Amino acid sequence: MRCPYCGRKNPNDARRCIRCGRRLNGVRERRREQKILIFGILLIILILAAGIAAMLGMSKILKSGEDNSNQPQKVKIVTTPKPETQDSSEREIREAQKGGEAPVPDPDLQVTSTPVPTEPPQEPTQSPDLVTAALVEDDRKAEISTMGFSIVNVSEAEATSTIQQLGIDNSPYVLTDGTQGSSWQDGVDGDGIGESITFRFDKTYNVKFLVLRLGNWYSSGAYFESNNRPQTMTFELGTRKFQVTFPDEMKEFCVELSEEVEASSLKMTIDGVYKGTQYDDTCINEVDLYGAPQ
């Protein structure tokens, strides 16, 4: 142990300091008393904490019992409605009893009941307005012209909203200009979900393919990640409807329909988007349709 008077370190069983010669027994006693005092204080604190926790738990239980006892009990009353119709003979007997007469039932009268025929359940029928669509490989686009389909001419284009930028055309007409430097961008607050674009063709076509470039492809795709890209879209081609979910890739998507669809218009609605890193405008770079004119 260390001497409290001169600071010299002594053996633990030393009675006097080897440097200053002062007694060390009193130091040991004081340290022992301090340890006993600290242990007693900690024990008292633990006892008090346990008592307070027990009181709080009992109070909570009592309060819960009072709340449940005051809670009104719900009772469900079920009544059986009285039949509105009666057999004709029984009704006649009751009417006669009210007038003081009791008619004699006709022994030849037989009361029969005819079961109501039930129709078999109808098989659910698929809506004729639905058509299936699938994303196909990129090389499929090269076969479109050899299959007798050509690009559909769009005479009118409109959108539910378009962002306005000075000196930049973001209207839906740029979706068929064939360039990567322009794109349609929605003009509402938020992600543009629910916004739509409508094309009207110059004539009626039997449409078989759609080719799309989604997102902002300006400056070789420098803004592709910055803006929103459509994830899921619903297409209404003439009277037929289908939905397509696209991967989040900067590539040209080719959509093939399960059959040729006769149409003179196309409506595209945004159902979901991939979020941009800087802007919440949803962009589409190009949309081309391929079909055979009628």
DRENDO-1510 file (C-alpha; in Angstrom, 1 decimal, always signed):
<recs>
REC; n; res; u; v; w
REC; 1; MET; +0.0; +0.0; +0.0 .
REC; 2; ARG; +1.1; +3.6; -0.6 .
REC; 3; CYS; +1.8; +5.9; +2.4 .
REC; 4; PRO; -0.7; +8.8; +2.5 .
REC; 5; TYR; +1.9; +11.1; +4.2 .
REC; 6; CYS; +5.0; +10.7; +2.0 .
REC; 7; GLY; +3.7; +8.8; -1.0 .
REC; 8; ARG; +6.1; +5.9; -0.6 .
REC; 9; LYS; +4.8; +2.4; -1.7 .
REC; 10; ASN; +5.0; -0.1; +1.1 .
REC; 11; PRO; +4.2; -3.8; +1.4 .
REC; 12; ASN; +0.5; -4.6; +2.1 .
REC; 13; ASP; +1.2; -5.9; +5.6 .
REC; 14; ALA; +3.6; -3.1; +6.7 .
REC; 15; ARG; +2.6; -1.4; +9.9 .
REC; 16; ARG; +4.9; +1.6; +9.5 .
REC; 17; CYS; +6.1; +3.5; +6.4 .
REC; 18; ILE; +9.6; +2.4; +5.4 .
REC; 19; ARG; +10.4; +6.0; +4.5 .
REC; 20; CYS; +8.7; +8.3; +7.0 .
REC; 21; GLY; +8.0; +5.8; +9.7 .
REC; 22; ARG; +4.4; +6.7; +10.3 .
REC; 23; ARG; +1.8; +4.1; +11.2 .
REC; 24; LEU; -0.2; +2.6; +8.4 .
REC; 25; ASN; -2.8; +0.7; +10.5 .
REC; 26; GLY; -5.1; +3.7; +10.7 .
REC; 27; VAL; -5.1; +4.1; +6.9 .
REC; 28; ARG; -6.2; +0.5; +6.4 .
REC; 29; GLU; -9.0; +1.0; +8.9 .
REC; 30; ARG; -10.2; +4.2; +7.1 .
REC; 31; ARG; -10.2; +2.5; +3.8 .
REC; 32; ARG; -12.1; -0.5; +5.1 .
REC; 33; GLU; -14.7; +1.8; +6.6 .
REC; 34; GLN; -15.1; +3.7; +3.3 .
REC; 35; LYS; -15.7; +0.4; +1.4 .
REC; 36; ILE; -18.3; -0.6; +4.0 .
REC; 37; LEU; -20.0; +2.8; +3.7 .
REC; 38; ILE; -20.1; +2.7; -0.1 .
REC; 39; PHE; -21.5; -0.9; -0.1 .
REC; 40; GLY; -24.2; +0.2; +2.4 .
REC; 41; ILE; -25.3; +3.2; +0.3 .
REC; 42; LEU; -25.5; +1.0; -2.9 .
REC; 43; LEU; -27.6; -1.5; -1.0 .
REC; 44; ILE; -30.0; +1.2; +0.2 .
REC; 45; ILE; -30.4; +2.6; -3.3 .
REC; 46; LEU; -31.2; -0.9; -4.7 .
REC; 47; ILE; -33.8; -1.5; -2.0 .
REC; 48; LEU; -35.4; +1.9; -2.7 .
REC; 49; ALA; -35.5; +1.3; -6.5 .
REC; 50; ALA; -37.1; -2.1; -6.0 .
REC; 51; GLY; -39.8; -0.7; -3.8 .
REC; 52; ILE; -40.6; +2.1; -6.2 .
REC; 53; ALA; -40.8; -0.4; -9.1 .
REC; 54; ALA; -43.2; -2.6; -7.1 .
REC; 55; MET; -45.4; +0.4; -6.3 .
REC; 56; LEU; -45.6; +1.5; -9.9 .
REC; 57; GLY; -46.5; -2.0; -11.1 .
REC; 58; MET; -49.2; -2.4; -8.5 .
REC; 59; SER; -50.6; +1.0; -9.4 .
REC; 60; LYS; -50.7; +0.1; -13.1 .
REC; 61; ILE; -52.5; -3.2; -12.3 .
REC; 62; LEU; -55.1; -1.4; -10.1 .
REC; 63; LYS; -55.7; +1.2; -12.8 .
REC; 64; SER; -56.1; -1.4; -15.5 .
REC; 65; GLY; -58.7; -3.2; -13.4 .
REC; 66; GLU; -60.7; +0.0; -12.9 .
REC; 67; ASP; -60.6; +0.8; -16.6 .
REC; 68; ASN; -61.9; -2.7; -17.5 .
REC; 69; SER; -64.6; -2.6; -14.9 .
REC; 70; ASN; -65.9; +0.8; -16.2 .
REC; 71; GLN; -65.8; -0.4; -19.8 .
REC; 72; PRO; -69.4; -0.9; -21.2 .
REC; 73; GLN; -70.1; -4.4; -22.3 .
REC; 74; LYS; -71.3; -4.9; -25.9 .
REC; 75; VAL; -74.3; -7.2; -26.4 .
REC; 76; LYS; -75.3; -8.4; -29.9 .
REC; 77; ILE; -79.1; -8.9; -30.3 .
REC; 78; VAL; -80.2; -11.1; -33.1 .
REC; 79; THR; -83.8; -11.0; -34.2 .
REC; 80; THR; -85.5; -13.4; -36.6 .
REC; 81; PRO; -87.8; -11.6; -39.1 .
REC; 82; LYS; -91.4; -12.8; -39.3 .
REC; 83; PRO; -92.2; -14.4; -42.6 .
REC; 84; GLU; -94.1; -12.0; -44.8 .
REC; 85; THR; -96.0; -14.7; -46.9 .
REC; 86; GLN; -98.4; -17.4; -45.7 .
REC; 87; ASP; -100.0; -20.4; -47.3 .
REC; 88; SER; -103.4; -19.4; -48.8 .
REC; 89; SER; -105.4; -22.0; -46.7 .
REC; 90; GLU; -103.7; -20.9; -43.5 .
REC; 91; ARG; -104.5; -17.3; -44.2 .
REC; 92; GLU; -108.1; -18.0; -44.9 .
REC; 93; ILE; -108.4; -19.9; -41.6 .
REC; 94; ARG; -106.9; -17.0; -39.7 .
REC; 95; GLU; -109.2; -14.5; -41.4 .
REC; 96; ALA; -112.2; -16.7; -40.6 .
REC; 97; GLN; -111.2; -17.0; -37.0 .
REC; 98; LYS; -111.1; -13.2; -36.7 .
REC; 99; GLY; -114.7; -13.1; -38.1 .
REC; 100; GLY; -115.9; -15.8; -35.7 .
REC; 101; GLU; -116.1; -18.6; -38.3 .
REC; 102; ALA; -113.9; -21.6; -38.7 .
REC; 103; PRO; -113.9; -22.8; -42.3 .
REC; 104; VAL; -113.7; -26.5; -43.0 .
REC; 105; PRO; -110.6; -27.3; -45.0 .
REC; 106; ASP; -111.2; -28.9; -48.4 .
REC; 107; PRO; -109.9; -32.5; -48.3 .
REC; 108; ASP; -109.2; -32.4; -52.0 .
REC; 109; LEU; -107.1; -29.3; -51.7 .
REC; 110; GLN; -103.4; -30.1; -51.8 .
REC; 111; VAL; -100.8; -27.5; -51.3 .
REC; 112; THR; -97.6; -28.1; -53.2 .
REC; 113; SER; -94.4; -26.0; -53.5 .
REC; 114; THR; -92.3; -25.8; -56.6 .
REC; 115; PRO; -88.6; -25.4; -56.1 .
REC; 116; VAL; -87.1; -22.3; -57.7 .
REC; 117; PRO; -84.6; -23.5; -60.4 .
REC; 118; THR; -81.0; -22.4; -59.8 .
REC; 119; GLU; -78.8; -21.4; -62.7 .
REC; 120; PRO; -75.3; -22.9; -62.9 .
REC; 121; PRO; -72.5; -20.5; -62.0 .
REC; 122; GLN; -71.2; -18.6; -65.0 .
REC; 123; GLU; -67.7; -19.1; -66.1 .
REC; 124; PRO; -65.6; -15.9; -65.9 .
REC; 125; THR; -64.9; -14.6; -69.3 .
REC; 126; GLN; -61.8; -12.6; -70.3 .
REC; 127; SER; -62.4; -9.1; -71.4 .
REC; 128; PRO; -62.0; -8.8; -75.2 .
REC; 129; ASP; -60.3; -5.5; -74.6 .
REC; 130; LEU; -57.2; -7.1; -73.1 .
REC; 131; VAL; -54.1; -8.1; -75.1 .
REC; 132; THR; -50.9; -9.5; -73.8 .
REC; 133; ALA; -47.5; -7.8; -74.4 .
REC; 134; ALA; -43.9; -9.0; -73.8 .
REC; 135; LEU; -40.5; -7.4; -73.9 .
REC; 136; VAL; -38.4; -9.1; -76.6 .
REC; 137; GLU; -34.7; -9.2; -77.5 .
REC; 138; ASP; -33.2; -6.2; -79.2 .
REC; 139; ASP; -32.5; -8.1; -82.4 .
REC; 140; ARG; -36.2; -8.6; -82.8 .
REC; 141; LYS; -36.5; -4.9; -84.0 .
REC; 142; ALA; -34.4; -5.8; -87.1 .
REC; 143; GLU; -37.0; -8.3; -88.1 .
REC; 144; ILE; -39.9; -5.9; -88.0 .
REC; 145; SER; -39.6; -4.6; -91.5 .
REC; 146; THR; -39.2; -8.1; -93.0 .
REC; 147; MET; -42.5; -9.1; -91.3 .
REC; 148; GLY; -44.3; -6.4; -93.3 .
REC; 149; PHE; -44.7; -3.8; -90.6 .
REC; 150; SER; -43.6; -0.1; -91.0 .
REC; 151; ILE; -43.6; +2.8; -88.6 .
REC; 152; VAL; -46.9; +4.3; -87.6 .
REC; 153; ASN; -47.3; +8.0; -88.5 .
REC; 154; VAL; -48.5; +10.1; -85.5 .
REC; 155; SER; -50.5; +13.2; -86.6 .
REC; 156; GLU; -51.4; +14.6; -83.2 .
REC; 157; ALA; -49.8; +14.3; -79.7 .
REC; 158; GLU; -51.0; +15.6; -76.4 .
REC; 159; ALA; -50.1; +15.2; -72.7 .
REC; 160; THR; -51.9; +15.8; -69.4 .
REC; 161; SER; -48.9; +18.0; -68.4 .
REC; 162; THR; -45.5; +19.2; -69.8 .
REC; 163; ILE; -42.7; +21.0; -68.1 .
REC; 164; GLN; -41.9; +24.5; -69.5 .
REC; 165; GLN; -38.3; +25.3; -70.0 .
REC; 166; LEU; -37.0; +28.4; -71.8 .
REC; 167; GLY; -35.8; +27.5; -75.3 .
REC; 168; ILE; -36.4; +23.8; -74.9 .
REC; 169; ASP; -39.3; +21.8; -76.5 .
REC; 170; ASN; -40.5; +19.1; -74.0 .
REC; 171; SER; -43.9; +18.5; -75.7 .
REC; 172; PRO; -45.0; +15.0; -76.5 .
REC; 173; TYR; -44.3; +15.7; -80.2 .
REC; 174; VAL; -40.6; +15.2; -79.6 .
REC; 175; LEU; -41.3; +11.5; -78.8 .
REC; 176; THR; -41.4; +10.7; -82.5 .
REC; 177; ASP; -38.6; +13.0; -83.8 .
REC; 178; GLY; -36.0; +10.1; -83.8 .
REC; 179; THR; -33.3; +12.0; -81.8 .
REC; 180; GLN; -31.8; +11.4; -78.4 .
REC; 181; GLY; -31.4; +15.1; -77.5 .
REC; 182; SER; -35.1; +15.7; -76.8 .
REC; 183; SER; -37.6; +14.2; -74.4 .
REC; 184; TRP; -41.0; +14.7; -73.0 .
REC; 185; GLN; -41.0; +15.6; -69.3 .
REC; 186; ASP; -44.1; +15.8; -67.0 .
REC; 187; GLY; -45.0; +19.2; -65.6 .
REC; 188; VAL; -46.7; +18.4; -62.3 .
REC; 189; ASP; -45.3; +18.4; -58.7 .
REC; 190; GLY; -44.2; +15.0; -57.6 .
REC; 191; ASP; -43.2; +11.9; -59.6 .
REC; 192; GLY; -45.6; +12.3; -62.5 .
REC; 193; ILE; -47.5; +9.1; -61.6 .
REC; 194; GLY; -50.9; +9.1; -63.3 .
REC; 195; GLU; -49.8; +11.5; -66.1 .
REC; 196; SER; -50.5; +10.3; -69.6 .
REC; 197; ILE; -49.6; +10.9; -73.3 .
REC; 198; THR; -52.0; +10.4; -76.2 .
REC; 199; PHE; -51.1; +9.8; -79.9 .
REC; 200; ARG; -53.5; +10.0; -82.7 .
REC; 201; PHE; -52.5; +8.3; -86.0 .
REC; 202; ASP; -53.0; +9.6; -89.5 .
REC; 203; LYS; -55.0; +6.4; -90.3 .
REC; 204; THR; -55.9; +3.1; -88.8 .
REC; 205; TYR; -53.2; +0.5; -88.4 .
REC; 206; ASN; -52.8; -3.1; -87.3 .
REC; 207; VAL; -50.2; -2.5; -84.7 .
REC; 208; LYS; -47.8; -5.3; -83.6 .
REC; 209; PHE; -44.7; -3.7; -82.0 .
REC; 210; LEU; -43.8; -0.7; -79.8 .
REC; 211; VAL; -40.2; +0.5; -79.4 .
REC; 212; LEU; -39.4; +2.9; -76.5 .
REC; 213; ARG; -36.5; +4.8; -75.0 .
REC; 214; LEU; -37.3; +5.7; -71.5 .
REC; 215; GLY; -35.7; +8.5; -69.4 .
REC; 216; ASN; -33.7; +11.6; -70.4 .
REC; 217; TRP; -31.0; +10.6; -73.0 .
REC; 218; TYR; -29.7; +14.1; -73.5 .
REC; 219; SER; -25.9; +14.6; -73.8 .
REC; 220; SER; -25.3; +10.8; -74.3 .
REC; 221; GLY; -27.3; +9.9; -71.1 .
REC; 222; ALA; -25.6; +12.3; -68.7 .
REC; 223; TYR; -29.0; +13.1; -67.2 .
REC; 224; PHE; -30.4; +9.6; -67.3 .
REC; 225; GLU; -29.9; +8.9; -63.6 .
REC; 226; SER; -30.8; +12.5; -62.6 .
REC; 227; ASN; -34.4; +12.3; -63.7 .
REC; 228; ASN; -37.2; +9.8; -63.1 .
REC; 229; ARG; -37.7; +7.0; -65.5 .
REC; 230; PRO; -41.0; +5.1; -66.1 .
REC; 231; GLN; -41.1; +1.7; -64.4 .
REC; 232; THR; -44.6; +0.5; -65.1 .
REC; 233; MET; -46.9; +1.9; -67.8 .
REC; 234; THR; -50.5; +1.1; -69.0 .
REC; 235; PHE; -51.1; +1.3; -72.7 .
REC; 236; GLU; -54.5; +1.7; -74.3 .
REC; 237; LEU; -54.2; +0.9; -78.0 .
REC; 238; GLY; -57.5; +1.5; -79.7 .
REC; 239; THR; -59.9; -0.5; -77.6 .
REC; 240; ARG; -57.3; -2.9; -76.2 .
REC; 241; LYS; -55.3; -2.4; -73.0 .
REC; 242; PHE; -52.1; -3.9; -71.5 .
REC; 243; GLN; -49.5; -3.1; -68.9 .
REC; 244; VAL; -45.7; -3.4; -69.2 .
REC; 245; THR; -43.0; -3.2; -66.4 .
REC; 246; PHE; -39.6; -2.1; -67.7 .
REC; 247; PRO; -36.1; -2.7; -66.2 .
REC; 248; ASP; -34.2; +0.4; -65.1 .
REC; 249; GLU; -31.7; +0.4; -68.0 .
REC; 250; MET; -30.7; +3.0; -70.6 .
REC; 251; LYS; -31.6; +0.8; -73.6 .
REC; 252; GLU; -34.2; +0.6; -76.3 .
REC; 253; PHE; -37.1; -1.6; -75.3 .
REC; 254; CYS; -39.0; -3.6; -77.9 .
REC; 255; VAL; -42.6; -4.6; -76.9 .
REC; 256; GLU; -44.3; -7.3; -79.0 .
REC; 257; LEU; -48.1; -7.8; -78.8 .
REC; 258; SER; -49.7; -11.2; -78.7 .
REC; 259; GLU; -51.7; -10.2; -81.8 .
REC; 260; GLU; -52.1; -7.4; -84.3 .
REC; 261; VAL; -54.3; -4.7; -82.8 .
REC; 262; GLU; -56.5; -2.5; -84.9 .
REC; 263; ALA; -56.0; +1.1; -83.7 .
REC; 264; SER; -55.9; +4.7; -84.7 .
REC; 265; SER; -54.7; +6.0; -81.3 .
REC; 266; LEU; -52.5; +5.2; -78.3 .
REC; 267; LYS; -52.7; +6.4; -74.7 .
REC; 268; MET; -49.8; +5.8; -72.3 .
REC; 269; THR; -50.2; +6.3; -68.5 .
REC; 270; ILE; -47.4; +6.2; -66.0 .
REC; 271; ASP; -48.1; +3.8; -63.1 .
REC; 272; GLY; -44.7; +3.8; -61.4 .
REC; 273; VAL; -41.3; +5.3; -61.7 .
REC; 274; TYR; -37.6; +4.8; -60.9 .
REC; 275; LYS; -36.6; +7.8; -58.8 .
REC; 276; GLY; -34.0; +10.3; -60.1 .
REC; 277; THR; -31.0; +11.3; -58.1 .
REC; 278; GLN; -31.6; +15.1; -58.5 .
REC; 279; TYR; -35.0; +15.8; -60.2 .
REC; 280; ASP; -38.5; +14.3; -59.9 .
REC; 281; ASP; -39.5; +15.0; -63.5 .
REC; 282; THR; -40.4; +11.8; -65.3 .
REC; 283; CYS; -38.9; +11.7; -68.8 .
REC; 284; ILE; -39.5; +9.6; -72.0 .
REC; 285; ASN; -37.1; +10.0; -74.9 .
REC; 286; GLU; -38.8; +8.2; -77.8 .
REC; 287; VAL; -41.8; +6.1; -78.6 .
REC; 288; ASP; -42.3; +4.4; -82.0 .
REC; 289; LEU; -45.1; +2.1; -83.1 .
REC; 290; TYR; -44.9; -0.5; -86.0 .
REC; 291; GLY; -47.9; -1.8; -87.8 .
REC; 292; ALA; -49.6; -2.5; -91.2 .
REC; 293; PRO; -51.9; +0.2; -92.6 .
REC; 294; GLN; -55.4; -1.0; -93.5 .
</recs>
